Amino acid sequence: MKPIGGFLEFELPQIGESFHPEAVALSTGRGGIRFMLQHLGLKRCYIPFYACDSVLSPFRAEGIEVVFYEIDEQLEPKELPLLAEDDYFLYINFFGIKEQTVVRLEAHYGDKLLIDNVHLFFAKGYPNNWSFTSARKYFGIPDGAYVYPPQQTQVNLPTDRYKPTQINHLVNRLIGDRELAYRQNLTHEENLQPEVKVMSTFSEKMLNAIDYESVQAIRQENFQWLHQQLSPYNQLIIDVPPKTTCFRYPFLPKKMIPKGPFYKQQLFIPSFWSDVFKRPIDGFEWEKRLSQQLFPLPIDHRYRIDDLKRLVAFMLKQL
């Protein structure tokens, strides 16, 4: 029975519906990985060394052995191991620009390929493969991820729905207190666990208020413009269809460029991922270089070309 009266709740325009109505809507990407693992029953999985620890935590929670593999200068696996019966191979669609590589790996590994699409929110499912994506990577929400089982797989949603206890980082970012919001966001990220829970009602309603068509158009335009400006200086070879809605523009300069001067200009560029240095494992020098030297440049719908002109102009001065 719908209640009548009481104080007014937080209001959002209902522009549309979920972009992923066919997917399993869970609270986090790491929870989505664990949900996937619980349905597969695998014993060992090959995972790129260039990955954050949040990808690894569900495997550890399920007691699954992880074997790291190297990627090359095109962000593709250097070697393709022969898989045993209970082995799987996970590939990250880095920055949303490696969809063609996903297709090739799918042809090679079949349903043994697990597809991490957290950098490609607008990707749908695959006929024979498990895949997952993250809404939190693309939008300002406290939780949200989508898991796509293979089309022939029937799964049941968990009954426990995620209840966000903290949205202060989102509110403070909205009202302009960026430094406080940044610290609160770090705490929020640290507190996330690989729990299998249904997406919160709060995030669900926020996601239904998004104009996805507009978001895609802006991201596509921003990505292509950055590529036009920076591709002559980029050590990564990037070739994606114009209509691909990527996560960020990955720019790798020839030399190491400190990010401190960018921060002083209010240009905040993250590092993906410092976790690789904390692992007591030798080798993987290319992955460590990426973590130190790569500039994952923002292309999201908050910005237009005039905003990015300032970013590019400052970048070119550092080369």
N, C-alpha and C positions, 0 to 999 in steps of 0.2 A: 504494500500500500504506500503510495507516494505521500510523504509528509507535507503538511501545509503550515506555513508560518515559520517563525524562528528567524535568526539573523541571516543576512545575505552571504552567500558563499563567493569564492573567487570565480569570476566570470571569464569565459573564453568564447570567442565566436566559433560556431560549428561550421567550418568551411567545407569539410568533406569527411572522409572516413580514413581508416588505416590504409597505408600504402601496401601493406603486406597482410591482407585478410586471410590468405591461405596458409600463412606460417604459424608456428607455435610462438606466441608472444610471451617472452620471459623477462625477468628483471635485468639481467646482465649478460654480457657476452660470455663471461667465464662460467656462469650458470648454464648458459646454452650449450657450451662445450660439454659440461658434465652431463647434462640431459642426453646429449648425443651419445656420449661414451657409455652411459648406462643401458642404452638400447643396442649397442654394438657388441659388447663383450670382448673387445680386443685385449691383447696382452702387451703389445709393443707398438709404438708409433714413432715414425720419423718426423722431426719438426725442425724448421730452419733455426739456426743459432741466432739469427737476427730476428728476435721476437721478444716481447716483454714477458715478464714473469707471470702476468695474469693469464697468459695462454697456457703456461705450464702447470699452474696450481690445480686445475681440475684433474689433470692426469695424475698428479701426486695424490690428490684426495681419493682417487679411485684405484690407487696402487698399480698404475700402468707404467711400464718402462718407457722412457723417452730416449731416443737416439737423435743427436743433433746432426744436421747436414749443412754443408756450405752452399752459398749462393754465389753466382758469378757477377760480373759487372753489369749484367742486364737484369739483375735481381731474379735470376732463374736458377734452379738446382744445378750444381756442377756435375753431379752424377745421379743416376736413378738406380737406387738399390733394388735388388731382387727381393721381393717380399715373401715371407713365410706365410703359412695359412692364417695365423692370428695377427699378422702385421697390417698396419695401415700407414698411409703417407699423407701428412697434412701440408698443404701449401697455402701461404698467405698471399692474397692478391694485393701486393704492396701498393699503397696509395691509390688503389683502384685502377691502376694502369696496366695490369697484367692479365686481362681477361683472355687474351689469345693464348697465353701460357697455360691458363686453366684448361682451355679446350684441348691443348696438346697433352697435358697430363691426364686428363679424363680419358682420352683415347688410349693412353699407355696403361693406366692403372685400373680403369673401369671403376667399379663401386668401392675399390680400396682407397680411393682418393677422398680426403676430407678437405672441404674448401672453406677457408677463413676469409670471409668477405666483409669484415668489420670496416674496411676502408672503401667499401662499395655498397652503400646503403640501398641504392636503387636497383641492385641486382635481385632477381627472383630466384626461384629454386631450379634444380637440375633433375632430369628424369631418373638418374641412377645414383646420385651422390648426396650425402649429407652436406649441408652448408649452413652458415650462420652469418648474421650481420648485426651491427650495433646502431641503435638510434642515438645513443649518447655521443657518439663521435661526430654526429652531424647537427644535433639540435640541443638546445639548453633545457634538458630535462633531468630529473634525479635518477631515473633508471629507464631501461628499455632496450630490448634485443629481440631478434627474430631468428628462429631456427626453422630450416626447411628440411624435412626428411625426404628421402626418395619418394617419388609419387606412389609407389606401390606399398609403402610402409604406413601402417596405422599406429598412431601413438595417442596416448591419453595425457591431457594436461594435468600437471600437479594441482592440488586444490588450494595450496597455500599461496596467497597473493602478497606480493611485496608491499610494505608500507613504509614510505620514505619518512624517516624521523628528522632529516635535515634538508631543508631547501634554502638555507640562509645564503649559501654561496651564490645561488641563482638570483635571489632577491637583491643582494648587495651588488652583484654585477650589473643588474638592471638599473639600480639607482646611482651607479657610478663609483662606488667604493671598490675599485678594482684590486687594490693591494690586499684588503681584508678578504675579498671574495676569492682571490687566488689562494691564500692560506687555507681558507675553509674548504676550497675544492680539493686541495691536496689531502686534507684530513678525510674528506668524504670518499676519495678514491682509495685511501689506505684501509678504510673500514669495510669496503666491499668484499664479500666472500663468494666463493664458487657455489653458492646455494641455488638450488633449483626451485625458483618461485615464479609465479605468474606476474607479468608486468603490473605495476600499480595503476589504479584507476586514475590517479592524478596525471601520470605520464600519458596514459591512453587518451585522456581528454585533450591534453596539450597537443599531442600528435595529430589528433583529428581537427585541430584548428590551423594546421599548416597548409599553405598554398604550395603543394609539391611541384606543380608545373613551373611556377615562378622560381622556386629554389633551384630546380634543375637548369633552367635557362641561364640564371646568373652564374652558377658554378661553371657551366660549360663555357660561357663567354670569358670569365676570369681566367680559367685554365688556359684556354687557347691564346689569350692575349699575353699572359706571362710566358708561355712557350715561345711565342713570336719574339719577345724581347730578350729572353735569356738562353734560348737553345744554342746560340753560337758559343756560349761560355759554359754550357752544362756538360759535365763529364758523363752523365747518364744519357743514353739514347732513348728518347721517348717517342713512341709511335702509337697513339690511341685514336680511335674514330672520333670525329668532332662532337658527336652526340653522347659520348660517354661522360657520366657525371662523377668525376673523381673526387677524392678526399682532399688532397693537397697537391701542390706542384712541387715535386722533389727536385731540388737544385743542388748539384754537387760541384762546387768550384774546384779549380786545380789545386789551390793551396788552402791551408787551414785559416779560416777567418773567425776571429772571436765574435761572440754574439753580444758581449757587453755593450759595445757602441750602439748596437741596434736597440737594446733596451732603453738606453738614454734618449733615443729618438722616438720612444713609445712604439717601437716595432718589436713585438713579442713573438719570437720564433722558438719553438720547442726543440728538444733533442730526442730522437727515437733511436735506440732505447738505451739508457745508461745501464740497464740491467745486464747487458752483455759483459760489462767490465767486472761485475761482481761474481761471475762464475769462475771458479778456479780451474779453468780449462785452457790449455795452450792452443795456439793456432787461431784460426778464424780472424786473421788480420784485416781482411776486407770488410767483414761485418763490424769490427771495432772502428775501422776508419769511417764507415757510414755513420755510426753512432756519434762520432766526434765532429765530423766535417759536414754532414748533410744538412741542408736548410729545407725543412718541409714548409713551404710557403703557403699562407692561408689563401683560399679562393672562395670562401663561403659567402652566403647570401647577405651578410652584413656589409659587404664591400662592393664598390663599383670600380671601374677602370681608373677614375680620378684618384681613388684611394691608393690603388696599386702603383700608380705612377711614382708616388713618393717612395714607396718601398723599393721599386726597381732602381730609381735614381740613386738612392743611398747604397744599394747593393753594388751597382756598377762602380761607385767610387772606391769600394773596398777591394776590387779585383786586381 
